[in-house]
Amino acid sequence: MKAICMKYSLILSVLVGIITCALIAGCTSPTGTVFPPAETPPISPTATISTTTSTSTGVVTPVAVDTLPPEQFVDLQLTKERPDASIHLLFNGGKGEIVAQKIVMKVTRSDGQVIESTMNDGTRKPRRGDELVVQGTRGNDRAEVFVTSAGKTYKVLDQPVVTPSA
């Protein structure tokens, strides 16, 4: 009888010890931060997906942009190439690349044509190294870049893009 009581008291002591350790370690408290489940993206050679074209009256003056929260920062590089006046937007990742859902570049060309290109085709998020390429003009074009991160869309770039001189 004494042996059975010893077994139960040993088991009870071990359980109390495990529960105490779990509470001290904080394993039972909610974290407050919810991350979406990771998606396995299909392999795709390029990220340039959708393009729409319309005509407007001219290039509009750039306006203020939004600042991404520090934990959602993404590194984007906007350039205009000299030989063909193509406008390139390169996604270099960053702290917020895991929550970046979509990147859109809207180019208003100096001839009034508006071209919008999206780095997300609906099947995967943008990945480091993805690039959008839009045909610009030899004049002063305007590029606006929008990043959808953690469910909110931010206008992160709005600037003129000019063809570099020789």
C-alpha positions as a LaTeX table, in Angstrom:
\begin{tabular}{lrrr}
\hline
Residue & $x$ (\AA) & $y$ (\AA) & $z$ (\AA) \\
\hline
Met1 & 0.00 & 0.00 & 0.00 \\
Lys2 & 2.85 & 2.32 & 0.86 \\
Ala3 & 4.50 & 1.58 & $-2.53$ \\
Ile4 & 1.32 & 2.56 & $-4.41$ \\
Cys5 & 1.09 & 5.85 & $-2.48$ \\
Met6 & 4.75 & 6.53 & $-3.31$ \\
Lys7 & 4.09 & 5.95 & $-7.05$ \\
Tyr8 & 1.10 & 8.33 & $-7.04$ \\
Ser9 & 2.95 & 11.00 & $-5.12$ \\
Leu10 & 5.94 & 10.71 & $-7.51$ \\
Ile11 & 3.67 & 11.02 & $-10.57$ \\
Leu12 & 1.81 & 13.94 & $-8.98$ \\
Ser13 & 5.12 & 15.69 & $-8.16$ \\
Val14 & 6.36 & 15.27 & $-11.76$ \\
Leu15 & 3.09 & 16.65 & $-13.19$ \\
Val16 & 3.16 & 19.66 & $-10.83$ \\
Gly17 & 6.79 & 20.28 & $-11.84$ \\
Ile18 & 5.99 & 20.17 & $-15.58$ \\
Ile19 & 3.01 & 22.49 & $-15.20$ \\
Thr20 & 5.08 & 24.91 & $-13.11$ \\
Cys21 & 7.85 & 24.95 & $-15.74$ \\
Ala22 & 5.31 & 25.58 & $-18.52$ \\
Leu23 & 3.80 & 28.51 & $-16.65$ \\
Ile24 & 7.19 & 30.02 & $-15.83$ \\
Ala25 & 8.35 & 29.67 & $-19.45$ \\
Gly26 & 5.21 & 31.43 & $-20.67$ \\
Cys27 & 4.11 & 28.55 & $-22.87$ \\
Thr28 & 0.47 & 29.08 & $-21.93$ \\
Ser29 & 0.10 & 32.79 & $-22.71$ \\
Pro30 & $-1.05$ & 34.08 & $-26.12$ \\
Thr31 & 1.56 & 35.98 & $-28.15$ \\
Gly32 & $-0.71$ & 38.61 & $-29.69$ \\
Thr33 & 1.11 & 38.44 & $-33.01$ \\
Val34 & $-0.61$ & 36.41 & $-35.69$ \\
Phe35 & 1.32 & 35.43 & $-38.78$ \\
Pro36 & $-0.42$ & 33.96 & $-41.80$ \\
Pro37 & 0.56 & 30.38 & $-42.62$ \\
Ala38 & 3.48 & 30.05 & $-44.98$ \\
Glu39 & 2.58 & 29.35 & $-48.57$ \\
Thr40 & 4.62 & 27.20 & $-50.87$ \\
Pro41 & 4.90 & 29.26 & $-54.06$ \\
Pro42 & 5.01 & 27.58 & $-57.46$ \\
Ile43 & 8.21 & 28.02 & $-59.42$ \\
Ser44 & 7.92 & 30.88 & $-61.89$ \\
Pro45 & 10.69 & 32.40 & $-64.05$ \\
Thr46 & 9.40 & 35.98 & $-63.98$ \\
Ala47 & 7.18 & 38.11 & $-61.80$ \\
Thr48 & 5.76 & 40.53 & $-64.39$ \\
Ile49 & 2.16 & 39.46 & $-64.53$ \\
Ser50 & $-0.59$ & 41.91 & $-65.33$ \\
Thr51 & $-0.45$ & 45.11 & $-67.31$ \\
Thr52 & $-3.23$ & 47.57 & $-68.08$ \\
Thr53 & $-2.96$ & 50.58 & $-70.31$ \\
Ser54 & $-5.02$ & 53.75 & $-70.51$ \\
Thr55 & $-4.57$ & 57.29 & $-71.72$ \\
Ser56 & $-4.56$ & 60.44 & $-69.61$ \\
Thr57 & $-3.69$ & 64.09 & $-70.16$ \\
Gly58 & $-0.12$ & 64.18 & $-68.83$ \\
Val59 & 2.31 & 63.56 & $-66.04$ \\
Val60 & 1.01 & 64.61 & $-62.63$ \\
Thr61 & 3.21 & 66.14 & $-59.94$ \\
Pro62 & 4.33 & 63.54 & $-57.35$ \\
Val63 & 2.55 & 63.58 & $-53.99$ \\
Ala64 & 3.49 & 62.47 & $-50.47$ \\
Val65 & 4.10 & 58.80 & $-49.84$ \\
Asp66 & 3.31 & 56.52 & $-46.89$ \\
Thr67 & 5.98 & 55.10 & $-44.63$ \\
Leu68 & 5.83 & 51.39 & $-43.98$ \\
Pro69 & 6.11 & 50.38 & $-40.32$ \\
Pro70 & 9.73 & 49.35 & $-39.55$ \\
Glu71 & 8.84 & 45.66 & $-39.18$ \\
Gln72 & 7.19 & 45.73 & $-42.66$ \\
Phe73 & 10.01 & 47.56 & $-44.50$ \\
Val74 & 10.81 & 46.27 & $-47.99$ \\
Asp75 & 13.72 & 47.35 & $-50.17$ \\
Leu76 & 12.70 & 48.46 & $-53.66$ \\
Gln77 & 15.03 & 49.83 & $-56.34$ \\
Leu78 & 13.54 & 51.97 & $-59.13$ \\
Thr79 & 15.70 & 52.69 & $-62.21$ \\
Lys80 & 15.29 & 53.80 & $-65.80$ \\
Glu81 & 17.62 & 52.27 & $-68.37$ \\
Arg82 & 19.29 & 54.52 & $-70.94$ \\
Pro83 & 19.23 & 52.58 & $-74.20$ \\
Asp84 & 15.51 & 51.74 & $-74.32$ \\
Ala85 & 14.00 & 53.99 & $-71.58$ \\
Ser86 & 12.56 & 50.93 & $-69.80$ \\
Ile87 & 11.60 & 51.44 & $-66.16$ \\
His88 & 12.67 & 48.68 & $-63.75$ \\
Leu89 & 11.41 & 48.01 & $-60.22$ \\
Leu90 & 13.52 & 45.44 & $-58.35$ \\
Phe91 & 12.31 & 43.82 & $-55.11$ \\
Asn92 & 15.32 & 43.24 & $-52.82$ \\
Gly93 & 13.41 & 41.78 & $-49.85$ \\
Gly94 & 13.72 & 43.37 & $-46.41$ \\
Lys95 & 12.33 & 42.90 & $-42.92$ \\
Gly96 & 8.75 & 42.88 & $-44.19$ \\
Glu97 & 9.18 & 40.56 & $-47.16$ \\
Ile98 & 7.33 & 37.79 & $-45.30$ \\
Val99 & 4.17 & 39.95 & $-44.96$ \\
Ala100 & 4.41 & 41.70 & $-48.36$ \\
Gln101 & 1.41 & 40.44 & $-50.32$ \\
Lys102 & 1.46 & 42.51 & $-53.50$ \\
Ile103 & 3.57 & 45.19 & $-55.19$ \\
Val104 & 2.07 & 47.38 & $-57.93$ \\
Met105 & 3.93 & 49.89 & $-60.12$ \\
Lys106 & 1.88 & 52.52 & $-61.95$ \\
Val107 & 3.81 & 54.44 & $-64.61$ \\
Thr108 & 2.43 & 57.62 & $-66.15$ \\
Arg109 & 4.45 & 58.21 & $-69.29$ \\
Ser110 & 5.25 & 61.68 & $-70.65$ \\
Asp111 & 2.97 & 60.94 & $-73.63$ \\
Gly112 & 0.01 & 60.52 & $-71.23$ \\
Gln113 & $-0.22$ & 56.72 & $-71.37$ \\
Val114 & $-0.71$ & 55.01 & $-67.97$ \\
Ile115 & 0.66 & 51.49 & $-67.47$ \\
Glu116 & 0.06 & 49.45 & $-64.33$ \\
Ser117 & 2.02 & 46.29 & $-63.60$ \\
Thr118 & 1.63 & 43.89 & $-60.66$ \\
Met119 & 4.28 & 41.72 & $-59.02$ \\
Asn120 & 1.66 & 39.31 & $-57.62$ \\
Asp121 & $-0.32$ & 37.08 & $-59.96$ \\
Gly122 & $-2.67$ & 35.84 & $-57.25$ \\
Thr123 & $-0.84$ & 32.54 & $-56.72$ \\
Arg124 & 2.24 & 33.71 & $-54.82$ \\
Lys125 & 3.68 & 36.64 & $-52.93$ \\
Pro126 & 6.56 & 38.73 & $-54.31$ \\
Arg127 & 9.96 & 37.16 & $-53.67$ \\
Arg128 & 13.42 & 38.65 & $-53.37$ \\
Gly129 & 14.81 & 39.25 & $-56.87$ \\
Asp130 & 11.42 & 39.72 & $-58.58$ \\
Glu131 & 11.39 & 42.58 & $-61.07$ \\
Leu132 & 8.77 & 44.59 & $-62.94$ \\
Val133 & 9.72 & 46.15 & $-66.28$ \\
Val134 & 7.56 & 48.78 & $-67.99$ \\
Gln135 & 8.38 & 50.54 & $-71.25$ \\
Gly136 & 8.86 & 54.24 & $-70.57$ \\
Thr137 & 9.54 & 57.18 & $-72.89$ \\
Arg138 & 12.70 & 59.18 & $-73.44$ \\
Gly139 & 11.00 & 62.09 & $-71.62$ \\
Asn140 & 10.12 & 62.53 & $-67.94$ \\
Asp141 & 7.86 & 59.71 & $-66.77$ \\
Arg142 & 6.34 & 59.26 & $-63.32$ \\
Ala143 & 6.38 & 56.06 & $-61.28$ \\
Glu144 & 4.12 & 55.28 & $-58.32$ \\
Val145 & 4.72 & 52.12 & $-56.30$ \\
Phe146 & 2.14 & 50.58 & $-53.96$ \\
Val147 & 2.93 & 47.80 & $-51.47$ \\
Thr148 & 0.19 & 45.73 & $-49.84$ \\
Ser149 & 1.63 & 44.49 & $-46.57$ \\
Ala150 & $-0.25$ & 42.73 & $-43.78$ \\
Gly151 & $-3.57$ & 43.59 & $-45.44$ \\
Lys152 & $-2.97$ & 47.35 & $-45.83$ \\
Thr153 & $-1.83$ & 49.16 & $-49.00$ \\
Tyr154 & 0.89 & 51.82 & $-48.76$ \\
Lys155 & 2.06 & 54.20 & $-51.48$ \\
Val156 & 5.81 & 53.88 & $-50.93$ \\
Leu157 & 7.24 & 55.66 & $-54.00$ \\
Asp158 & 5.97 & 58.53 & $-56.17$ \\
Gln159 & 8.73 & 60.11 & $-58.20$ \\
Pro160 & 9.70 & 61.24 & $-61.67$ \\
Val161 & 11.94 & 58.87 & $-63.59$ \\
Val162 & 14.19 & 60.39 & $-66.23$ \\
Thr163 & 16.46 & 58.72 & $-68.75$ \\
Pro164 & 20.03 & 58.97 & $-67.45$ \\
Ser165 & 22.43 & 61.02 & $-69.53$ \\
Ala166 & 25.42 & 59.47 & $-71.28$ \\
\hline
\end{tabular}
